[in-house]
Amino acid sequence: MQIFLAPAPAVNQQVAAFNTFLPFVLMFVIFYFLLIRPQQKQEKQRRAMLAALKKGDDIVTIGGLKGTIVDFEEKGADQYVVVRVADKVELRFLRSAVSRVIKKD
C-alpha cells in the first residue's frame, strides 16, 4: 500500500510567511511608539521654543550660561542671539545654542 501526501496548500505557505514577519512588524511598531514618536514631539516643541524667542527673555544656553536676550542677528544662514550675562558683558550665541527659556517678559 502506497500513501501519497498531497502538497501543502499555498495558503499555509502564506500564513507561515506572515508569521515569520509578524515579530519584525511588532518590533517596529513598539520602537515607533516608544522611541521615534516621542523624539519627534520633543523636537517639535524645541523648534517652537526657538522660534518664539524674543528680546527680554531670560535663557539658559546648552553650556549652562544664564542671561537675557538683548538682540538678534542674522549673518548668512546662521541666526544669532546676543545675550547679556552681566553689566556691559554681551555674548553672541547661535540661536540653536539656547537650551531653555527661564522666564518671559
C-alpha positions as CSV (number, residue, x, y, z in Angstrom):
1,M,0.0,0.0,0.0
2,Q,1.3,3.3,-1.0
3,I,0.4,6.6,0.7
4,F,0.8,9.8,-1.2
5,L,0.9,13.0,0.7
6,A,-0.6,15.9,-1.1
7,P,1.5,19.1,-1.3
8,A,0.5,21.6,1.3
9,P,-1.8,24.2,0.0
10,A,-0.4,27.7,-0.8
11,V,-2.5,29.2,1.9
12,N,-0.4,27.5,4.6
13,Q,2.8,28.9,3.0
14,Q,1.4,32.4,3.0
15,V,0.4,32.1,6.7
16,A,3.9,30.8,7.5
17,A,5.5,33.7,5.7
18,F,3.2,36.2,7.6
19,N,4.1,34.6,10.9
20,T,7.7,34.9,10.1
21,F,7.5,38.7,9.5
22,L,5.0,39.4,12.3
23,P,7.6,39.8,15.1
24,F,9.6,42.3,13.0
25,V,6.4,44.3,12.3
26,L,5.6,44.3,16.0
27,M,9.1,45.4,17.0
28,F,8.9,48.3,14.5
29,V,5.6,49.4,15.9
30,I,6.9,49.2,19.5
31,F,10.1,51.2,18.6
32,Y,7.9,53.8,16.8
33,F,5.7,54.5,19.8
34,L,8.5,54.2,22.4
35,L,11.4,56.0,20.7
36,I,10.6,57.7,17.4
37,R,7.3,59.4,18.1
38,P,8.3,61.0,21.5
39,Q,11.6,62.2,20.0
40,Q,9.7,63.9,17.1
41,K,7.3,65.5,19.6
42,Q,10.2,66.8,21.7
43,E,12.0,68.2,18.6
44,K,8.8,70.0,17.5
45,Q,8.5,71.6,20.9
46,R,12.1,72.7,20.8
47,R,11.7,74.3,17.3
48,A,8.6,76.1,18.6
49,M,10.5,77.4,21.7
50,L,13.4,78.7,19.5
51,A,11.0,80.4,17.1
52,A,9.2,82.1,20.0
53,L,12.4,83.7,21.5
54,K,12.2,87.5,21.9
55,K,14.1,90.3,23.5
56,G,14.0,90.3,27.3
57,D,13.6,86.5,27.6
58,D,15.9,85.0,30.3
59,I,17.5,81.9,28.9
60,V,20.0,79.2,29.7
61,T,22.4,78.0,26.9
62,I,23.4,74.4,26.3
63,G,26.6,75.2,28.0
64,G,24.8,76.3,31.2
65,L,25.3,80.1,30.8
66,K,22.4,82.1,32.0
67,G,21.5,85.5,30.6
68,T,18.9,87.8,29.0
69,I,18.4,88.2,25.2
70,V,19.1,91.8,24.1
71,D,19.3,91.4,20.3
72,F,19.0,89.1,17.4
73,E,21.5,88.9,14.5
74,E,21.5,87.1,11.2
75,K,24.6,86.5,9.2
76,G,24.2,84.4,6.1
77,A,22.4,81.2,7.0
78,D,23.3,81.5,10.7
79,Q,21.0,83.1,13.3
80,Y,22.4,84.5,16.5
81,V,21.1,85.8,19.8
82,V,23.0,88.4,21.7
83,V,22.8,87.6,25.4
84,R,23.7,89.9,28.3
85,V,25.3,87.9,31.0
86,A,26.4,90.7,33.3
87,D,26.6,94.6,33.2
88,K,28.3,95.6,30.0
89,V,29.0,92.0,29.0
90,E,27.2,90.7,26.0
91,L,27.9,87.4,24.2
92,R,26.7,86.2,20.9
93,F,25.4,82.6,20.5
94,L,23.8,80.6,17.8
95,R,20.1,80.6,18.2
96,S,20.2,76.8,18.4
97,A,22.5,77.0,21.5
98,V,19.6,78.1,23.6
99,S,18.6,75.2,25.8
100,R,15.5,76.7,27.6
101,V,13.7,79.8,28.5
102,I,13.6,80.6,32.2
103,K,11.0,83.4,32.1
104,K,9.4,85.6,29.5
105,D,8.8,89.3,29.8
